[in-house]
Amino acid sequence: MAARLPILVSLPHAGLEVPPEVAGLLAIGPEELRQDSDEGAAEIYTPLAELAVELVSTPIARAIVDVNRAATDRRPIGAIKGHTFWKKPVFRAPLPDALRALLLAAYHAPYHARLASLAPRAALGLDCHTMAAEAPPVGPRPGQRRPRACLGNGGVTLPGNWLRLMAEALGRHLGTRVALNRPFPGGHITRSRPGGIPWVQLELSREPWLSLEQKAAAVRAALLEVAPRLTAGAPRPPPPRTG
């Protein structure tokens, strides 16, 4: 068996399941759940489980519980959603605080605990997403066309030239320019850095300039190319700021 790449993969938005605790409270249906998810992410990134130290994902729909938001983020697009990115209310009525806390304890906290427990085995965390080709009404620059690929490092300095190396490799294999930190500089997972290792957020557009299979193959090839440079002995950034 080939050695695993020193990369921990996070796949936070590929799920479509509704937690049983709120199954009777939704104001949206399967189409809105799908639209607010990272369509195609499972097909593109799940094959990385064969290469990476580990792949962590959640079956829970992002439109219900978003593990890429801080647990304390109570905005309508925070950890427990109030509306979708297309401004559709998620629940028929606001959730009571006790139910919000239950959802966070059951689905949000375990995701981050698992990332933190696995991180010591990796040199880099890769938080994997897909994005709508055109920005939805809620989010950065609504209606604007997005790049085909984006890497975000959350404003944290990575060891050596890791961000540039990854961008160059991904660009070659995807056949497109990779934007850096625009439109996404990195979400809560990237900024909070579970386990204290460097994290990078990867976003691929849902634009079908390549098939899902081709996108998956390109990401795999790029990581195989740069992985030898991501050594476990590389210097790590300082711990995240608190307060």
C-alpha positions in Angstrom: 0.0 0.0 0.0 1.4 3.4 -1.0 2.2 5.9 1.8 -0.6 8.4 2.6 -0.2 12.0 1.6 0.4 14.2 4.7 -2.9 16.0 4.1 -6.1 16.0 6.2 -9.2 16.5 4.0 -12.3 18.2 5.3 -15.6 18.0 3.3 -18.1 20.1 5.2 -20.9 20.9 2.8 -21.5 17.7 0.7 -24.3 16.4 2.9 -28.1 16.6 2.3 -29.6 15.0 5.4 -32.0 16.8 7.7 -31.4 16.2 11.4 -34.3 14.3 13.0 -34.5 17.0 15.7 -35.8 19.5 13.1 -37.3 17.3 10.4 -40.8 18.7 11.0 -39.8 22.3 11.3 -38.5 23.1 7.8 -39.8 25.7 5.4 -37.6 24.4 2.5 -37.5 21.2 0.6 -35.0 18.9 -1.1 -34.3 21.4 -4.0 -33.4 24.2 -1.6 -31.2 21.9 0.4 -29.4 20.8 -2.7 -29.0 24.3 -4.0 -27.4 25.5 -0.7 -25.1 22.5 -0.6 -21.7 22.1 -2.4 -23.0 20.2 -5.4 -20.5 17.9 -6.9 -18.2 18.0 -3.9 -18.7 14.4 -2.9 -17.8 13.2 -6.5 -14.8 15.5 -6.7 -13.2 15.1 -3.3 -14.3 11.8 -1.8 -11.7 9.9 -3.9 -9.1 11.7 -1.9 -9.9 9.4 1.0 -7.6 6.8 -0.7 -4.7 9.2 -0.6 -5.0 11.4 2.4 -4.3 10.8 6.1 -8.1 10.9 6.5 -11.2 12.5 5.0 -13.8 14.0 7.4 -17.3 14.8 6.2 -20.8 15.2 7.5 -24.1 13.9 6.1 -26.0 16.9 7.5 -27.1 19.6 5.1 -25.3 22.8 5.2 -28.6 24.7 5.0 -29.3 23.4 8.5 -26.0 23.2 10.3 -22.9 24.8 8.8 -19.7 23.4 10.4 -17.7 26.0 8.5 -19.1 28.7 10.7 -18.1 29.4 14.3 -20.5 27.9 16.8 -21.0 31.4 18.2 -22.0 32.8 14.8 -25.7 33.5 15.2 -26.2 35.4 11.9 -28.9 34.1 9.5 -26.1 32.5 7.5 -24.2 31.4 10.7 -23.8 28.0 12.2 -27.5 27.3 12.4 -29.0 28.8 9.3 -32.0 31.2 9.3 -32.2 31.5 5.5 -30.5 30.0 2.5 -28.0 31.9 0.3 -31.0 32.5 -2.0 -32.8 34.3 0.9 -35.3 31.5 1.5 -36.2 31.0 5.2 -35.0 27.6 6.4 -37.4 27.1 9.3 -41.1 28.0 9.7 -40.3 29.8 12.9 -37.0 30.8 14.7 -35.5 27.9 16.6 -35.4 28.1 20.4 -31.9 28.4 22.0 -32.1 24.9 23.5 -32.7 23.3 20.1 -29.9 25.4 18.5 -27.5 24.2 21.3 -28.6 20.6 20.7 -27.9 20.8 17.0 -24.5 22.4 17.7 -23.6 19.7 20.2 -24.8 16.8 18.1 -23.4 17.8 14.7 -21.0 20.9 14.8 -18.8 20.1 17.8 -18.0 16.4 16.8 -16.9 17.5 13.4 -14.3 19.9 14.8 -13.3 17.5 17.5 -12.5 14.9 14.8 -10.5 17.3 12.7 -8.5 18.3 15.8 -7.8 14.7 16.8 -6.6 13.7 13.3 -4.5 16.9 12.6 -1.3 15.7 14.3 -1.0 13.1 11.6 -0.9 15.7 8.8 1.2 18.6 7.6 -1.7 20.4 5.9 -5.4 20.6 6.2 -7.4 21.0 3.0 -11.0 22.2 3.4 -12.8 21.3 0.1 -15.8 23.0 -1.5 -17.6 23.8 -4.7 -19.1 27.2 -5.4 -21.9 28.5 -7.7 -20.5 29.8 -10.9 -22.3 33.1 -10.2 -22.5 34.5 -6.7 -26.0 34.1 -5.0 -27.9 36.9 -3.5 -26.3 36.4 -0.1 -22.5 36.4 0.0 -19.6 38.2 -1.6 -20.5 40.3 -4.7 -24.0 39.0 -5.5 -24.5 38.2 -9.2 -20.8 38.4 -10.1 -19.1 35.7 -12.1 -16.7 33.7 -10.0 -13.3 32.2 -10.9 -13.2 28.6 -11.8 -10.9 27.8 -8.8 -9.9 29.6 -5.6 -7.5 28.9 -2.8 -7.9 30.8 0.5 -5.5 30.7 3.4 -7.5 32.6 6.0 -4.9 35.4 6.1 -2.5 33.0 7.8 1.1 32.6 6.5 1.8 29.1 5.3 5.1 27.4 5.5 7.4 28.2 2.6 5.6 28.8 -0.7 2.8 26.2 -0.1 0.0 28.4 -1.3 1.9 29.3 -4.6 2.9 25.7 -5.2 -0.6 24.5 -4.7 -2.1 27.2 -7.0 0.4 26.5 -9.7 -0.1 22.7 -9.6 -3.9 23.0 -9.5 -3.9 25.5 -12.3 -1.9 23.2 -14.6 -4.1 20.2 -14.0 -7.4 22.1 -14.0 -6.4 24.1 -17.1 -7.4 27.4 -15.5 -6.1 30.2 -13.3 -6.4 29.7 -9.6 -7.5 32.9 -7.7 -6.0 33.5 -4.3 -8.3 34.5 -1.4 -10.9 35.9 -3.8 -13.8 35.5 -3.5 -13.2 33.3 -0.5 -10.2 33.9 1.8 -11.1 30.9 3.9 -13.9 30.1 6.3 -14.1 29.2 9.9 -12.3 25.8 9.5 -9.3 27.4 7.7 -9.1 30.4 10.1 -9.4 28.4 13.3 -7.0 25.7 12.1 -8.2 22.6 14.0 -5.2 20.8 15.5 -2.9 23.8 14.9 -1.7 22.8 11.5 -1.8 25.0 8.4 -5.2 24.9 6.6 -6.2 25.9 3.1 -9.7 26.3 1.6 -10.1 25.0 -1.9 -13.2 26.1 -4.0 -14.0 24.8 -7.4 -16.7 26.4 -9.6 -19.7 24.2 -10.5 -19.2 25.6 -14.0 -18.9 22.4 -16.2 -15.6 23.4 -18.0 -14.6 19.9 -16.9 -16.6 16.9 -15.8 -16.8 16.0 -12.2 -14.5 13.1 -12.9 -12.0 15.3 -14.6 -12.1 17.8 -11.7 -11.5 14.9 -9.3 -8.6 13.6 -11.4 -7.0 17.1 -11.6 -7.2 17.7 -7.8 -5.7 14.3 -7.2 -2.9 14.8 -9.6 -2.1 18.3 -8.2 -1.9 17.0 -4.6 0.3 14.1 -5.7 2.6 16.6 -7.3 2.9 19.0 -4.3 2.7 16.5 -1.5 6.4 15.7 -1.4 7.0 19.4 -0.5 4.5 19.2 2.5 6.7 17.6 5.1 5.6 16.9 8.6 8.8 18.7 9.8 7.9 22.0 8.2 7.5 25.0 10.5 3.9 25.7 11.6 2.2 29.1 11.9 1.6 30.6 15.3 -1.5 29.5 17.2 -4.8 31.3 16.2 -5.7 34.5 18.0 -8.4 34.5 20.6 -10.6 37.3 21.7 
